[in-house]
Amino acid sequence: MYMNTNTRIIAPEFDFAQPKSLDEGFALMDEHGADARLIAGGTDLLVQMKMERISPAWVISLARIDELRAITAGKGLSLGAMASIKEVSVAAPVKAGYAALAEACNAYSTVSIMLMGTIGGNICNASPAADTAPALLAFDAVAVVKSARGSRRVAMADFFAGPGKSALKPGEILTAIELPEPAAGSGSAFLKISRVVADISQVCVGVSLVRDGDRITDCRIALGSVAPTPIRIAGAEAALGGQKGGDAVFDKAAEIAARDIKPISDARASESYRRHAARIIVRDALKTAWQRAAEGAAK
Ligand SMILES: Cc1cc2nc3c(=O)[nH]c(=O)nc-3n(C[C@H](O)[C@H](O)[C@H](O)COP(=O)(O)OP(=O)(O)OC[C@H]3O[C@@H](n4cnc5c(N)ncnc54)[C@H](O)[C@@H]3O)c2cc1C
């Protein structure tokens, strides 16, 4: 029976497995196929199950696969898919080099969701409103995906296929998200507008730019909640490349972003509000990233 309300119980029965290794997880997924769903923190999946939008016969937990939790910094940064949003938000290398990602995690609606929700779940759920997505797009992150048949790398720009749809194929598990080392002179920022703090975004933006003196040598701008997937705005990025940084070019890029997004009107905001808000937060995020880049550290 389809129910429209979010109840406290999960009515349909299901079997539950807790593999201790990726190989065990792959075998379970291959055995149960479309009858199985992976669960990480469960903050998206359990809502879907309670509302009976999905009723998997098997739920396979990733919680006991220790190798999925690691956050490691070397030349760049590797975030295990099972790292919680809270763990990512407080990780020293994230705070030191990837300010937009730390801010995206800290923009989450509640502490309990930050503690339970994982970065991998946020991406694999493929919501247009996923807070970490614009930051990961702005950092040109890559998803590391594994299955019994091998491993592949998917650029974050190719990961999102539509609302609730990702590039993951049957039997695949996202194991990590890798971020390249920021270039010297980098600065980044993330901003989110929501109806109340405890809500997903009406609009959010992640930007990352590289500053050489008074010029912008590279820039990525990505928005959430303004299209069927989180998106980069190529026109706005092109308007900044090679230009002198400052209010005039930031305003121009923000106008292009507001024009090129494809927002809808829904319960959270109207299309016109989303365009207006996008212009403001793109401009403000660019200003902040520009200022951070001037402060010397790769932020
Ligand atoms: C009250 C509430 C508030 C919320 N606030 C926010 C917010 O402010 N910002 C925001 O962005 N989101 C928010 N969310 C959504 C949710 O909490 C996040 O998307 C969270 O990061 C999901 O992570 P999870 O580990 O709980 O995912 P899960 O629910 O465990 O999984 C989500 C989906 O991804 C799949 N999956 C998970 N991990 C993997 C993997 N490693 N490989 C392959 N598939 C995988 C699952 O099968 C499932 O389909 C909120 C949710 C609730 C209920």
The ligand as an SDF file (V2000), in Angstrom:
LIG
                    3D

 53 58  0  0  0  0  0  0  0  0999 V2000
   15.3750   15.3940    8.9430 C   0  0  0  0  0  0  0  0  0  0  0  0
   16.3320   15.3310    7.7770 C   0  0  0  0  0  0  0  0  0  0  0  0
   17.1190   16.4390    7.4940 C   0  0  0  0  0  0  0  0  0  0  0  0
   18.0080   16.4070    6.4170 C   0  0  0  0  0  0  0  0  0  0  0  0
   18.7750   17.5160    6.1730 N   0  0  0  0  0  0  0  0  0  0  0  0
   19.6350   17.5060    5.1130 C   0  0  0  0  0  0  0  0  0  0  0  0
   20.4290   18.6500    4.8270 C   0  0  0  0  0  0  0  0  0  0  0  0
   20.3840   19.6690    5.5040 O   0  0  0  0  0  0  0  0  0  0  0  0
   21.2500   18.5990    3.7410 N   0  0  0  0  0  0  0  0  0  0  0  0
   21.3140   17.4910    2.9380 C   0  0  0  0  0  0  0  0  0  0  0  0
   22.0770   17.5110    1.9610 O   0  0  0  0  0  0  0  0  0  0  0  0
   20.5820   16.3880    3.2100 N   0  0  0  0  0  0  0  0  0  0  0  0
   19.7540   16.3720    4.2730 C   0  0  0  0  0  0  0  0  0  0  0  0
   18.9890   15.2630    4.5420 N   0  0  0  0  0  0  0  0  0  0  0  0
   19.1160   14.0890    3.6690 C   0  0  0  0  0  0  0  0  0  0  0  0
   20.1240   13.0230    4.2010 C   0  0  0  0  0  0  0  0  0  0  0  0
   20.2940   13.1330    5.5720 O   0  0  0  0  0  0  0  0  0  0  0  0
   21.4970   13.1520    3.5140 C   0  0  0  0  0  0  0  0  0  0  0  0
   21.3570   13.0230    2.1190 O   0  0  0  0  0  0  0  0  0  0  0  0
   22.5090   12.1310    4.0540 C   0  0  0  0  0  0  0  0  0  0  0  0
   23.8160   12.5600    3.7440 O   0  0  0  0  0  0  0  0  0  0  0  0
   22.2790   10.7500    3.4680 C   0  0  0  0  0  0  0  0  0  0  0  0
   23.2920    9.8890    3.9530 O   0  0  0  0  0  0  0  0  0  0  0  0
   22.9310    8.4770    4.5790 P   0  0  0  0  0  0  0  0  0  0  0  0
   24.2250    7.8530    4.9410 O   0  0  0  0  0  0  0  0  0  0  0  0
   21.9330    8.5970    5.6590 O   0  0  0  0  0  0  0  0  0  0  0  0
   22.2750    7.7630    3.2940 O   0  0  0  0  0  0  0  0  0  0  0  0
   21.3090    6.4820    3.2560 P   0  0  0  0  0  0  0  0  0  0  0  0
   19.9320    6.8990    3.5960 O   0  0  0  0  0  0  0  0  0  0  0  0
   21.8740    5.3540    4.0190 O   0  0  0  0  0  0  0  0  0  0  0  0
   21.3970    6.1370    1.6870 O   0  0  0  0  0  0  0  0  0  0  0  0
   20.8920    7.0300    0.7160 C   0  0  0  0  0  0  0  0  0  0  0  0
   20.9200    6.3150   -0.6560 C   0  0  0  0  0  0  0  0  0  0  0  0
   22.2610    6.1180   -1.1030 O   0  0  0  0  0  0  0  0  0  0  0  0
   22.5570    4.7150   -1.2680 C   0  0  0  0  0  0  0  0  0  0  0  0
   23.9060    4.5590   -0.7560 N   0  0  0  0  0  0  0  0  0  0  0  0
   24.3670    4.9980    0.4500 C   0  0  0  0  0  0  0  0  0  0  0  0
   25.6870    4.7800    0.5470 N   0  0  0  0  0  0  0  0  0  0  0  0
   26.0770    4.1840   -0.6070 C   0  0  0  0  0  0  0  0  0  0  0  0
   27.3370    3.7460   -1.1110 C   0  0  0  0  0  0  0  0  0  0  0  0
   28.4750    3.8820   -0.4100 N   0  0  0  0  0  0  0  0  0  0  0  0
   27.3820    3.1790   -2.3530 N   0  0  0  0  0  0  0  0  0  0  0  0
   26.2460    3.0390   -3.0940 C   0  0  0  0  0  0  0  0  0  0  0  0
   25.0190    3.4670   -2.6650 N   0  0  0  0  0  0  0  0  0  0  0  0
   24.9420    4.0280   -1.4390 C   0  0  0  0  0  0  0  0  0  0  0  0
   21.4750    3.9670   -0.4980 C   0  0  0  0  0  0  0  0  0  0  0  0
   21.2130    2.6970   -1.0720 O   0  0  0  0  0  0  0  0  0  0  0  0
   20.2890    4.9210   -0.6330 C   0  0  0  0  0  0  0  0  0  0  0  0
   19.6590    4.7040   -1.8730 O   0  0  0  0  0  0  0  0  0  0  0  0
   18.0990   15.2500    5.6270 C   0  0  0  0  0  0  0  0  0  0  0  0
   17.3260   14.1200    5.9270 C   0  0  0  0  0  0  0  0  0  0  0  0
   16.4440   14.1560    6.9910 C   0  0  0  0  0  0  0  0  0  0  0  0
   15.6220   12.9300    7.3000 C   0  0  0  0  0  0  0  0  0  0  0  0
  1  2  1  0
  2  3  1  0
  2 52  2  0
  3  4  2  0
  4  5  1  0
  4 50  1  0
  5  6  2  0
  6  7  1  0
  6 13  1  0
  7  8  2  0
  7  9  1  0
  9 10  1  0
 10 11  2  0
 10 12  1  0
 12 13  2  0
 13 14  1  0
 14 15  1  0
 14 50  1  0
 15 16  1  0
 16 17  1  0
 16 18  1  0
 18 19  1  0
 18 20  1  0
 20 21  1  0
 20 22  1  0
 22 23  1  0
 23 24  1  0
 24 25  2  0
 24 26  1  0
 24 27  1  0
 27 28  1  0
 28 29  2  0
 28 30  1  0
 28 31  1  0
 31 32  1  0
 32 33  1  0
 33 34  1  0
 33 48  1  0
 34 35  1  0
 35 36  1  0
 35 46  1  0
 36 37  1  0
 36 45  1  0
 37 38  2  0
 38 39  1  0
 39 40  1  0
 39 45  2  0
 40 41  1  0
 40 42  2  0
 42 43  1  0
 43 44  2  0
 44 45  1  0
 46 47  1  0
 46 48  1  0
 48 49  1  0
 50 51  2  0
 51 52  1  0
 52 53  1  0
M  END
$$$$
